Structures are given as structure tokens and as C-alpha cells.
Amino acid sequence: MIKAVIFDMDGVISNTEQLHAKSNQQVLRSYGIKVSRTFLSDNYAGMSTKELFQDFFRRYKINKRVSEAMAKNGASWLKCLIGVLRLYRVL
């Protein structure tokens, strides 16, 4: 029986902003776009992943489907979350 539920606002239990930036950076790199995690955090935090890729694809004239980048991002994001998931299992 569940006795409590923990809601995590980013930065309370886990700070996932840098994980998002790392994942986005890895996907963008696969398209030949090199940006720092700091740049992504400073300029794209709070923006949806879809909007982020749409913006970069437009700026860099990448003729690929955003859905392809979203799929790559999902796989990359899961790799980044392994440590966080281990922590949650302990809790």
C-alpha cells in the first residue's frame, strides 16, 4: 500500500536540468552541432525538447525529422537517468 508520494520539482530531490542539457548536447552532436551544456541550460531551459530541436534544425538548416531527434533524445535521456533511478530505488 502506498503511504506517501514524493513530487520532485526540479532541483529539490534531483537536479535534472544538466541531465537534459547533456542528453540534448549528445543528440545535437550527432547532427554535427557542437554546443555547451551551459549554453543549452542558459538559453533553452524550460523549452520543450521538440521546440529545442526545431530551433536548432532551423538555425543549422538540418533537413531531418524532429521526431528522429526526439527518439535519439529519449534513448540518450534514459542513459543519463541511470544514476537517478538507482537513487530512487534506494529511497
Sequence and secondary structure as in RCSB ss.txt:
>XXXX:A:sequence
MIKAVIFDMDGVISNTEQLHAKSNQQVLRSYGIKVSRTFLSDNYAGMSTKELFQDFFRRYKINKRVSEAMAKNGA
SWLKCLIGVLRLYRVL
>XXXX:A:secstr
         TTSS   HHHHHHHHHHHHHHTT    HHHHHHHHTTS HHHHHHHHHHHTT  S HHHHHHHHHH
HHHHHTHHHHHHHHH 
